[in-house]
Amino acid sequence: MYTEGQTRGYHALPDNPPDAFAAQTQNLVDVVTGNHDDLRMDGPTARAVLNALLVALESSKAGRPLDVPGS
């Protein structure tokens, strides 16, 4: 957010593993136990999202942009 000459960032979502995938993990548990039948993310998609998240965290630590392999 930019206001009064300053930029501020707000993070409402937990974006560090393992918290970042808590909702997806619960969805998988619900599907496997029969409590829900709508799997929100398949395995390959979940792996791609995790890979992008891990690269973003490494990029932040390195202080420079990093490429996400396979994208």
N, C-alpha and C positions, 0 to 999 in steps of 0.2 A: 504494500500500500504506500502510495506517495502522498504526503501531505505536509504543508508548511516547509518545503525544502528538504524533507527527510523521507527516507525510504524505510519502511518497517515490514518485517515478515511475520506472519502468523501461521502456525502449523496446528490445525485442528485434528489431523489424523496421525495416529502413531505410525511413524515411518522407519522404525528400526526393527530388524528381525529380533525375536520371533513375533513381536506384537503386530507387525505389518500384515501378517497372514492369519491372524486370529479368527476373523470373520469367515474367511474362506475355509479354514480348517474346520470350524464349527459347521459350515454348510456341508462339507464332505462327511463329517460324522453323522449329521442328520440324514443324509442320503443313504449311507451304509447301514444305519440302524433302522431305516424305514420310516423315519419321522418326517421326511421330506423327499420329493421325487424330482426336484429341479436342481441339477448340478450346475452351478453358476460358471465354473471354469474347468476346462479339461486339463489333463496333465501337461501337454506341450505348451499350452497358453500360460499355465501357472509357472512353469519353468522359465519361460521367456520373461514374464513379469518379474520373477525373482532375480533373474540375471540382470535385468535393467536396473532394479533397485540396488543390487550389490555394486554394480558399476557406478551408479550415482553416489553411493556412499564413499566409494574409493575416490571418485572425482572430487568430492567435497574435502576429503582428507588431503589429497594431493594439491588442491587449490588450482586445478586446471581441468579443462574438459577432457574426458576420456571417451573413446569409441566403445559402443556396445557391440560385441561380436555377434555376427549373424543378423544384424538389422540393416 
